[in-house]
Each structure stands twice: as C-alpha cells, then as structure tokens.
Amino acid sequence: MPIKNLLLILFTVCLSVPFYTNAQSLVSEDRFLPINGIDQWVTIHGEKSKPVILFLHGGPGSPISPYSENVYHSWEKDFIIVQWDQRGTGKTFGLHAPAELGPVFLQSNPLTVEQMTADGIALTEYLIKYLGKQKLILFGSSWGSVLGISMAYQRPELFYAYVGHAQIVDPAENFPKIYEKLSRMAREENDPQSEATLQLLGPPPYDMARNYGQLLRIVKKFEKQHSVAAPEFFWIPSPAYNNAKDEKDRADGDDYSFVNYTGDRQLGVAAMMSTIHFSKTALDFKTPVFFLQGQEDILTPKESTKAYFDKIQAPEKKYLFLPGAAHGFNQSVIDAQYKIMQEISAGIH
C-alpha cells in the first residue's frame, strides 16, 4: 500500500476515535416517560460519568425544557441536566390536554402537592437506576421549591443535596404581606395605576384565581423595575418547542396549573398553596440544604426565606443572597446555581 494512502487511513482513524469515544460518553434523550399512570416529558442531556441534576421548574406550569439549551447547555460537560415537564405543564399537559379547559376538566383532574411530589420521587428513582447513579442533586425554583422541599424531606437518601431558589415557605400566609409591600411601593414610587388596582382588589385571600393573577402582574412590574433583567436569549424557545401547538400547550398548562395553585371557588378548584406550611412541617432534613435568594424578590421575600432557613436543621446548610436578582432567573442567578452545584459535585465520591 502506498505510504500516502496508509497515512491517510491512520489520520482518519485518529480523527474518528475521539469523536466516537465522546459520542459514547454522552446521553441526549428527549422523550415521554410513564410516571405514576401518565406519560410525562423528560429531557436528559450531559456527560454520562457526571453527577445528575434534576431541575424542578416553577409556575406551577412554567417549564424550563424549552429554554434549557440556551441557559444550561454549557453545563452539560460537568453534569447530566434533567428537565421535567411536570403533570399539567408544557408537553406533558399537551399530551393529555382536553378539548376544552373548563370547570368539568378542572374539577375531575385536580393537581395536588402530594401527587406531584410522588411523581418527582418516582422520576428520581428511575433516573438513579437508568443512569447508574447512587443519588442525584435536586434543584427547585419557586413552585419547584415546593416539590424540592417535599421530595428531599421525604426521601433524603435519594439526594446529595437540595438547592432551593426563590423558596416558597408558607404561601397563603405570605400573600397579605406581599399586598402590604406592594401598596407601600406604589405610594412611595408614585404609581397611581398600581395603587388603584390594589385598592380595587383589596388584601388577600381571594376566592378567584384572576385576582391573584392581577396581584402577581404588579409583583412582576415592580421586580422588573428594581432588578437586573435576564439576557433576552434565555427565553427564546429551542426550535423543537417553537411552534404553535407547544406554545398553546404551555399557555393552557400554565392557566390550568395556576388555578390549581391559587384555587378558585367559582370553578370549584381547591388551592394547593393552602396545603403548604413548611415553617411548621419541614424543618429537620437529612440532606444538605442550600438557598439562593434574590435581593429584589417580592413574591418569596428574604424575610420569609431567611426565617425559614434559620429554623432548618440539616447536615450542611448555606444561604446565598443575590443582589440585583428578583424572583426569576438572570445571569447572576445562573452563575450562583453553577457555583453551588460545583461545590456539591466536588464533595461527591
């Protein structure tokens, strides 16, 4: 064989071996998994040998999966990133969506913290077995922090640590305090429109989800004015999610989940938030607990999360305060997440 051809073959082999090895070491899956009786959308991406992070999105009904490629793709060399469209959310909701999202469907398909916690635990057990891991890292943001606390408290042996961002503690008890703060901010910042809306609503509790929705719009307005925004590319859906059906499923799932969270007397739907009392029911943890708190977070304010954190007993705990951040994600929140995940990963043997 001519030397030139032999060199060409050797060069081709040298190029192909690293590519093949790298491909074999990665996991990249987007599919429905059967979880407690219904198929639910789960994505799994990253280096197979690395620790697993299960992300619990907020809302309820606000998936991270459409945006994970933009926000978390760079993490996939260090972790296996798992996104889950929970019961009632995104692609999971779309697969089971009714012809009409009305009182009949809402009353016959209630969401509960207990059911969704059980879903999260079942998914965790599957991931540990499927990916050949001993445990995983659990991350919950906003509504996801409700499931995160519940899962870590009930089954600590499944988790290396729990990381809570915008931690929900006692939401029904907290809403009147949110109303008072918004009323004060509206007066001090000379915002007659918000002040008028708040006066019309009156202080919580409310018996209609619509009223909580109006209150939260004012929360978002003031948080936006006082915090650093996320980069615009964060919230551009990946191509697989950027279509009319997925957009509708996300919107309808968000409405369905929100009504279940706040409750609505007219629609005959009980409030999930009225069952959440972590300052009394979830204090003694057997796994490390870390909280990330935005300085400008009005919905889950530092006064609430820090008081709860101080009561918690855990093998290790840490409270990280993030200036310039509100309730949602911005770059500093993602950077803080990554830093704490690296610290947890370094302690995994």
N, C-alpha and C positions, 0 to 999 in steps of 0.2 A: 504493500500500500504506500502510495506517495506520502512523504513527510508532511506535505501541505495538508492533505486530507486527514491524516492522523491528528495533526494539531487542531484542525477544525473540529473534529469529533471530541477531543479532550476539552477544548474550550467550551463546546456546547454542554457537555456533561457538567463541567464546573459551574456553569451558569444555572443549570437546571436543578442541581441538588439543593442549594439553599432555598430556592423558590419552593420546591416540593416539601422540604422539611418545615418551612414556615407555614405553608398551607395546612399541613397536617397538624400543626400545633394550635391552630385557631378553631374556635367554634363560632358559627354565624348562622343562626336559625331565627326564623320569624314564622310562628305557627300558632294554631289553636291547640290548647291542651284541655283535656277533661278534668275539671276541678269541682268536686262536690256536686256532681249532677249536671253541670252545664259546661260547654266549651268556652274557654277564656283565652284571650290573645296574650301571648308572651313572646318577647324577643330576647335572645341570648347571644351576646357578642363579646369576644375577647380572647385572650391568650389562655389556653386550657390549663396551664400549670399555675395560674394566678388565683388569688382569692376572689370569691364571688360577692358582689354587692347586689342585693335585691332592693330596688327602688319602689317606694310606695308613694304614688302621686297624690296630689291634693284634690281639692274640689269640695266635696266628692264629685267625681265625674270629669276631671280635668287631666287627661293622660299626658305623660311625658314622652311616650313612644314616638309620636310624630316629629319630635324635636331632638331626640336623643343623639341622632347622627351629628347635629350641629353642636350640641352642648357637651356631649360626653365621648365623642369618637376618639379623642386623643388619650383618653383613659384606658382604652382597650389593650394597650401594651402592658399595663400594670394590673388590670383587673378584668374579670368577666362581668360585664354590665347586663343586668337583667331588668327589663321593663315589663310591667304587667298592667294591661287594661283591666281594671277591677270590674267586678259584677256591676252592670249599669253604666259602663264607661266605654267610649270610643268604639273600637272594632268588636269588643265583647257585646256591648249594647246593640250594635248594628246587626250582629248575627241573630239576635233574639228580639229585634225591635218589633213592636206591634204595628198594625195598620194605622192605629190611632192612639196617640199618647193622651189618654183621658182618664177620668176617675175610675172606670172599671179596671183598666190595666194597673193603675197606681195602687188600688186597694187590694188587688189579687197578687201583686208582685212587690211586696214591701222589702226594703233594704233594712238590715239590722247590723249593728256593730258585731254582734256575736257571729252571724253568718259570714261576714266579710273577714273577720279575724280567723275563723275556721278555714276559709278559702286561702288566706295568706299562709297559714301553718301547713296546709296540705301542699301548697306550691313549694314551700321551703323544703319539706320532706322529699318531694320529688326531685328538686334541684340537687340536694345533697347526694341522693342516690345516683341520679343520672350523670352528674358531673364528677362523681367520685371524691367528694369533699367530706370533711368531718363536720364543719359548720360553715356559716356564711356571715357576712356583715349586713346589718339591716339599717336602711335609711328611710325615714319618713318625713314628709314635708306637709305642714298644715293638716288637712284632713288625714293624709297618710300617717301623720304622727299619732293619730288616734289608734290606727291599726298597729303601728310600730310599738307603742307602749303596751298594747294588749297582747301582741304576739310575744314580745320579749319578756313580759311579766309571766305569761302562762307557760312558755316553753323556752326557758333560758338556755337549755342545753343545745339548742339549735343555732345559737348565735355567738360569734366572737364579741360583738358589741352592738349596741343600738345607738344610732345618731339621729337626733330629732332636730329638725329645722322648723321654725315658726310653730313651736309646740303648743298644741291645744291642751288645755287643762280641765277647766270647768266652763264650757262654752255658754250654757244657758245663763249661768250666774254672771258671766263676763259681759254679756251684751248691754245691760243697763250702764255699765261703766264705760263702754265704748260710746254709747249715746251721749253720756255726760261730757266725755272728752271732745267729741265732735262738735257739740253745742258750744263749748268753750272756744274751740279753734275757730269756728265760724264767726263768733263775735269778735275775737281778737284780731282775726285776719280780714275783717270787714267783707264777709261773704254773705250778703243778704239772701241770695238764692238758696244756698245750703241751709242757712238758718231758717228760712221759711219752710223748706221741705222737712226739716227736723221737727219744727213746731207742729206741722200738719200730721206727721207720723206719731208724735208723742213717744215716750220712752218704752222700750220693750218690757215684757214679752209681747209678741204679736201672734195672732192666730192665723195669719196668712203669709205664705212664703214671699209673696210680692212685696210686702213691707220690709222684710229682711233684705230683699234684693235692692230696694231703694236705699236702705241704710248702707249696704256694702258698696254701692256706687259712690257714696260720699266718702267712705273709708278710702277707696282706691284713688279718688280725686286728691285728697289731702296727702296720702302717702306718695303719690306721684310728684307732688309739688315739693316735698321735703327730702326726697331720696335720689340716688343716682340710678338712672334707668339701665336696664339690660341692653346689650348690643342688639340692634334690630335683627341680625341674622339668627339669634337664639330662637325666635318664634316663627321662622319660616318652615312650614312642614316639609319633610322629605318627600320626594316625588311619589313614593308609594302611597302616601297619605293625602296628597294634594289633589283631591278630586271631589266632585260634588257629593257623592254618596258618603265618603268619610267625613266631609265637613258637616253634613246633615246629621250623621250618627253622633259626632262629637257634640253638636249643639243640642240635640234631643237628649242624649245621655246626660249632659250637664244639667238640663232642666229637670229631668227625672230624678237625678241624684240629689240635686239641691232641695227639691220639695221633700224628699225623704229625710234630708238632714235637718231642715228647719221645721218640718211639719206644716200641715195646712188643714184647718178644721173643715173648711168648705169642701175640700177634696177628699176628706176622710183619711188623711195620711198622718200617722204618728211621727213625732220628731225624734230622730236618732240622737240629736245633741242633748236631749233631756235625760239620756241614759249614761252620760259621760261625767264622772265625778272623780277624776284621777287624784285630786288632792286628798281624797279620803280612801280610795280603793286600790291605788297602785303606788306604793311607797318603798317596798323592800325588794330590791332587784338582785338577782344572782348573776347578772352580766354587766359589764361596764356600760355606762350611760354618758353620752355627750350631747350637749345642747348648743345649737347655733342660733343666735338671737339678733335680729336686725334692730338697730337703734331707733329707726323710724317706723317700726311695726306697730300699727294701731290695733289691728284685729287680734293679734296674740301678743300683747304688750309685755315689756320686760318686767313690769311689776307682778304680772301673773306668772310668767315662766320662771323667774328667779325665785319667787316664794316657793313654788313647787319644787324646783331643783334643790333648794336648801333643805327640804324635808326628806328628799330621797336618800335611801341607804343603798350603796352599790359597791362592788369590789374596787371600782375606779369610777370617778365622775369628773367632768370638766364642762364649764360654761364659757362659751366664747361669744363675746359681744362684737357686733359688726357695724361700725359707723358707716353711714351712708346707705345702709340697706333697710328696706321696709319688709313687707310680708312675703313678697315673691323673690324670685331669683334675680340677681345681677352678677356681674363678673366677680365681685368680691365674695359673694356667697358661694359661687362655684369654686373659687380658689380656696376658701376656707374648708369646703367639703373635701377637696382633694388633699389638703394638708392633713386633716384629721384621719382620712382613710389611709394615707401613707403611714401615719403613726400607728394605727391599729394593725395594718399589714405587717409592719416591722416586728410586732410582738407575736405574730403567728408562727408557730414552729412546726 
